[in-house]
Amino acid sequence: GLVLYLFDPMFYWMYLSLDMGAIFHGQLWRLVTFLVYPPALGSWVLSDIFFGILALFMYHSLGITLERVWGSFRFNVFFFMGVIGQILAAFVGYVVFHQSYYITTGFLNFSIFLAFAICFPDIQFLLFLVIPVKAKWLAIAETAVYAYSFIRGNASIRCEIILSLINVLLFVAMTRNYQRYSPKEIKRKHEFKAKMKV
């Protein structure tokens, strides 16, 4: 996606982006090809290449780490639920609110980063390749940016943000260990404390 975007940026928007009007006119490949959108772009060609490769590497390592923690099946379900959420947001924006908005993979990438930051809040990233910042603070800052996008954005963006957050919260809740809240465990702890008093 990055190489294609560098040579002809309009090719992505004209033929590959998630445009529901074009999809309803038979361009069904857009349901898959919108995923090739590069995750980070700068203001000139060399920064496009540098930040694009850096972002691809970062999201690849975040994805690999989440896959190792959750397992391949859960991570794939998480990712494809995010993709379906992006498509659903574009559909709702187009059909319900009559807004044709080009949805990229930005919020899908945000959901991967947010899930990583929730699972590993104390991992440090080097901001500007120099300043160490914990993942939880980066996630809070990025969440604030997306809260602003939610307030200022159109219906498609709001739907996309809501579905991305639901996806993250659902999967983080599913990966937590709730054994200590099970009735058996509570009963066992209560009996242990009762025996210790005697």
ChimeraX attribute file (.defattr): number of C-alpha atoms within 10 A of each C-alpha:
attribute: neighborCount
match mode: 1-to-1
recipient: residues
	/A:1	16
	/A:2	18
	/A:3	12
	/A:4	14
	/A:5	17
	/A:6	16
	/A:7	10
	/A:8	10
	/A:9	14
	/A:10	13
	/A:11	12
	/A:12	18
	/A:13	16
	/A:14	11
	/A:15	15
	/A:16	22
	/A:17	26
	/A:18	30
	/A:19	25
	/A:20	25
	/A:21	17
	/A:22	17
	/A:23	15
	/A:24	10
	/A:25	8
	/A:26	10
	/A:27	15
	/A:28	15
	/A:29	14
	/A:30	19
	/A:31	18
	/A:32	13
	/A:33	15
	/A:34	24
	/A:35	19
	/A:36	16
	/A:37	20
	/A:38	23
	/A:39	22
	/A:40	17
	/A:41	19
	/A:42	12
	/A:43	7
	/A:44	9
	/A:45	11
	/A:46	12
	/A:47	13
	/A:48	19
	/A:49	18
	/A:50	13
	/A:51	16
	/A:52	20
	/A:53	17
	/A:54	14
	/A:55	17
	/A:56	15
	/A:57	12
	/A:58	15
	/A:59	17
	/A:60	12
	/A:61	12
	/A:62	18
	/A:63	20
	/A:64	15
	/A:65	16
	/A:66	20
	/A:67	16
	/A:68	11
	/A:69	14
	/A:70	17
	/A:71	12
	/A:72	13
	/A:73	10
	/A:74	16
	/A:75	20
	/A:76	14
	/A:77	13
	/A:78	22
	/A:79	19
	/A:80	14
	/A:81	18
	/A:82	25
	/A:83	21
	/A:84	15
	/A:85	22
	/A:86	28
	/A:87	21
	/A:88	16
	/A:89	24
	/A:90	27
	/A:91	24
	/A:92	19
	/A:93	22
	/A:94	18
	/A:95	13
	/A:96	11
	/A:97	12
	/A:98	13
	/A:99	17
	/A:100	18
	/A:101	20
	/A:102	14
	/A:103	21
	/A:104	20
	/A:105	19
	/A:106	16
	/A:107	23
	/A:108	26
	/A:109	19
	/A:110	21
	/A:111	24
	/A:112	21
	/A:113	22
	/A:114	26
	/A:115	23
	/A:116	22
	/A:117	21
	/A:118	15
	/A:119	18
	/A:120	15
	/A:121	16
	/A:122	13
	/A:123	13
	/A:124	16
	/A:125	15
	/A:126	11
	/A:127	11
	/A:128	7
	/A:129	7
	/A:130	8
	/A:131	10
	/A:132	12
	/A:133	14
	/A:134	17
	/A:135	22
	/A:136	19
	/A:137	14
	/A:138	18
	/A:139	20
	/A:140	13
	/A:141	12
	/A:142	15
	/A:143	15
	/A:144	12
	/A:145	11
	/A:146	18
	/A:147	14
	/A:148	11
	/A:149	14
	/A:150	18
	/A:151	10
	/A:152	11
	/A:153	14
	/A:154	14
	/A:155	20
	/A:156	26
	/A:157	23
	/A:158	19
	/A:159	21
	/A:160	25
	/A:161	25
	/A:162	16
	/A:163	23
	/A:164	26
	/A:165	20
	/A:166	16
	/A:167	22
	/A:168	25
	/A:169	15
	/A:170	12
	/A:171	17
	/A:172	17
	/A:173	10
	/A:174	12
	/A:175	12
	/A:176	9
	/A:177	8
	/A:178	9
	/A:179	10
	/A:180	10
	/A:181	10
	/A:182	10
	/A:183	10
	/A:184	11
	/A:185	12
	/A:186	13
	/A:187	12
	/A:188	12
	/A:189	13
	/A:190	12
	/A:191	11
	/A:192	11
	/A:193	11
	/A:194	10
	/A:195	9
	/A:196	8
	/A:197	6
	/A:198	5
